Amino acid sequence: MWAPAARELVVRLLDKPGAGDGYREFPLKRQAGDVFTALLEAGPGGRYFYRVNGGKPVPDPVSRLLPEGVHGPTEIVDPNAFRWTDDAWRGLRPEDYVLYELHVGTFSREGTFDGILQRLEYLRDVGVTVIELMPVAAFPGTRNWGYDGVAWYAVQASYGGPEGLKTLVNAAHAAGLAVVLDVVYNHLGNEGNYLPMFGPYLTGRYPTPWGNAINYDGPGSQGVRRYVIENALYWIAEYHLDGLRLDAVQTMHDASQPHILAEIGENVQELARELGRTVCVIAETDENDGRIVRPARRGGYGLDALWSDDFHHAVHAYFTGERRGYYQDFGRPEQIARALEQGFVYQGEYFQFWERPRGTPARDMRLPQHVICIQNHDQVGNRALGERLHHLVPRGVRRLMAALLLLAPETPLLFMGQEYDEAAPFLFFTDFSDPELQRAVGDGRRREFREFNWDEVPDPQDPQTFELSKLNWDLALHGHNAMLKWHRDVLDLRRRVVLPAERTCRARIVNEMLFLDVAAVRPVLRVTASLAPGADAPGEPGWEEALASEEDGYAVRIFLAAASESSPSSAAP
């Protein structure tokens, strides 16, 4: 155990569960480099604590399982006990990604990894290629989005623990689906965070919206960096995951070289080469920072892709009319076209919401490096009432937005239930045991929403807030669902159309119509969409109409280059 903050370190081995409160304690010996060691007889199923400097018993910072929660003992797990059957799986190319973000606890009535297993065939048939799991590292209680995790190596016990996650990944690979995990390396949750007892994991020099930042460049940071990098490798090697989504990297402050993001990416790709698998590292940022995906030789961090918010903000503000908060800088139709053509709308221009410039040029980024969406956990769940697009715009608009999302050259992301028009909200929920923290979370949510004039905020601690957020699968599985069919048809078209390796597009606004040509030099696919009720979506001579929708006054038509045409005109009207 690396524990520079410890003068003495003791491991407390517990008697077998159910055998009373008996335990034995063994001191660890301090070695060079602030590392404590001991060799003890123990095995799978055994449970233990650490005690630092004679203090209270706390779990191991590298626990694989915390069966009694984040304050309880670590349970020993044999990492080699699971029998994998995915030896032939090599992963998916990033250009084949169609991401489906889901929250384990609300995706099914069971709220477990097993609850996802029964929907794998459904997801594949819809056209999804990658499941993106919201964080599963152990968090306080049983209800949480996962961003309050405090035990980064432990798989949440209430979801099914290590065995459940491995079973899900193994089955997903058998179904031809990749699995990406959302990980949080920018902060630690406020309840059950015992890491500072062991070493300098946090720093007050870089505040974040959630408290102190992770110490990536201060005294003792080399041990912290090792802890984080080994965690990234752990998920790829031990759980056979196909990639990681790094949460809010703009709050991962690091003035040293190489930057921690570059070091994570480099180490993950080195491991992927050793394993003979394709692994992707995707970063979330609201800064429109092309440096994240720029190769190291050009001063970048070399990650594979980033969450690109501007497409969502552009279509959301335009079609809903919302202009508060960060939507105040959006709402013009030309911004939708720019987001499609270039990925970023803001590339250094002044951003009123921030009162300063935002973004970097996007010209050296490939469009598939932008992960775009029209809904995700943040954009739905960070509304006071968790409303989905189902509650905000008519179905004709939702079909139009889905067509642009799923046929643009960027990498599309669906949020669970979006494809069949899930009516349930996705609310913010927690299960903290600390009364002071319970109050602070509720007060913080209310303050956050003042800029949007959202006064009614459900109590995150109320179990009903969590229950209301669960998906209603009857909408998708019983009877005809027009939105689900639309998503299936559009994704089937995306799968069938052979796009050039260097994916580009050209988007133009003419008379309240948007014309999108995918592959700008020699287009292979054209989308015409009305941006106002009643605007005409005309036919296209020399093109074959593949799909069309006209509802609520909004029309969208999707065309393919006719087989008889060697090169249809690439100029939008």
C-alpha positions, 0 to 999 in steps of 0.5 A: 500500500502506497501511503505517504500520509501514514506513520503506521498502517495495520490490516484488520482481517475479519472473521467469516461473515456471520461469525460475529465481530471477531478479527485479527490485526497485522501491522504492515512494514514501511519500505522505501518510497512510502510503501507498506507491505505484509504477506498474509494468508487470505482468500476470495470472500475474505473481508478486511479493513485498513487502519491508518495511524490507529484510526477507524477501520476504512476500506482498501483504496483499491477494493474490487468489491465493497459488499456493505457499501463505501464505509464497509470492509473490502471483500477479496475477489479472485480476478481470474475466477471469471471464465471469459468466452470473448477471445475472438473479440477485437473491438470496433473501429471508432468510425463504426461507433453508435453510442448508447448511454445508459444508467444501470440503476434506471435502465431496468426494473432490476437496476442491475447489470443482469437487467441489461442482459435481456436488452442486448439483442434489442439494442443490436437490432436498433442499430446501436454498436456501443453501450456506454455505461454511466459510472459504476465505481462504488458510490454511497448508498444504492441510488446515484448517477455515479459521479459521487464515486469514491472507490474507483476500483470497486464495482458498485455492489448493488449493480451486481459487483465485478461478476455482474459487470464481467458477465455483461461485457462478455455477453455484449461482445457475444452479441457484437456490441462494444462496452465503454465505461464512464470514469471520473478522474476529476474529483472524488465524492464527499461521502466515503472518501478515505483516500486523503488518509493514505496520501496527497490525492487532493489539492486545494490549488484547483477548485472544481464545482465538486470540491478540491481537484485531484492532485496531478502536479503537486507534491506527491502527485507521482503516486496519485498519477500512478493510481489513476493510470493503473485504474484506467488499465485495470478496466481495460485488462480485467473487465475487457472494456472497449474504452473509457469516457473521461468525465469533465476533463476541463477540471483535470488540472495539470501543469506538468508534462506530459499532461495526465490526459496524454499519459492516460491515453498513451498507456491505454493504447500501449495496453490495447496493442499488447492485447490486440484490441481496439480501445478508445478513450473519449473525453468530455469537455465543454471547452471545445478544445481540439488539443484533446484529440490532437496528436502528441507530435502537434502538442495535443493529448492524442485521445480518440474523441471528445463530447462536442456539445454545440450540436445539441445546444444549437438544435435544442435552442432553435427548436425549443426556443430556450435562451437561458443559461448556456442556451443564450448563445445559441438559437440561430439556424446557421449554428446548426449548419456550422455544428454539422460541418465543423463540429464546433460552433464556437472556435474562439468567439466570444461566449456571452454565458462565460463572458469570455471567448470559448473554443479552439479552431476545429479544422485539424479535427476529423468529424468522427472525433466529435461525439454529438447528441440531442439528449444525454444524461446531463442535458436531460438530468440537469433540467430541474424536472428531467424533461426529455425532448418528448416533453419539449418539441413535437414528434416531427421535430424529434424525427428531424433531429434524430435524422441529422444526429444519426446521419451526420459524419460525427459519432452519434450518441443516444440516451437510453429510451430516446429511440422509442420516445421514453416519457419518464423523466431522468432526474437527479437522485442520491442516497447519502447517509450524511444529513448535512450532505443531504441538505447541501445537495438539495440547496446546490441544485436549487442554486444551479437552476436559478439561471434557468428560472426553474424553481421546482426541484425534486428532492434528490434524496427521495427514493421516488425521485429515483423510481420515477426515472426508470424506463418503461419498456412497455413503450418499446416492446409492445405495439407499434412505436413509430419513433422506434421504427424511425430510429431503426430505419435511419440507423439501418441506412447509416449501416448500409451506406458506405461512407468514405474514410475521410468523412466530411459534409456540407450543410446550408440553410436556404429559405428555412430549409437545411440541406446536408450533404454527407461526403462534400466532394462526392456526396453519397447521402443528402438530408433535406429538413424543414426548420419551420412548420410548413417549409417544403422539403423538395425532391432531389433530381438524380437521387433516390429517396430512401426515407421520408417523414412529414409530421407536425408540419416538419418534413425530412427527406433522406436521399442516396446517390442514384446508382445511375449517377456517377457523381450527383451534384454536390452543391446544395440549392 
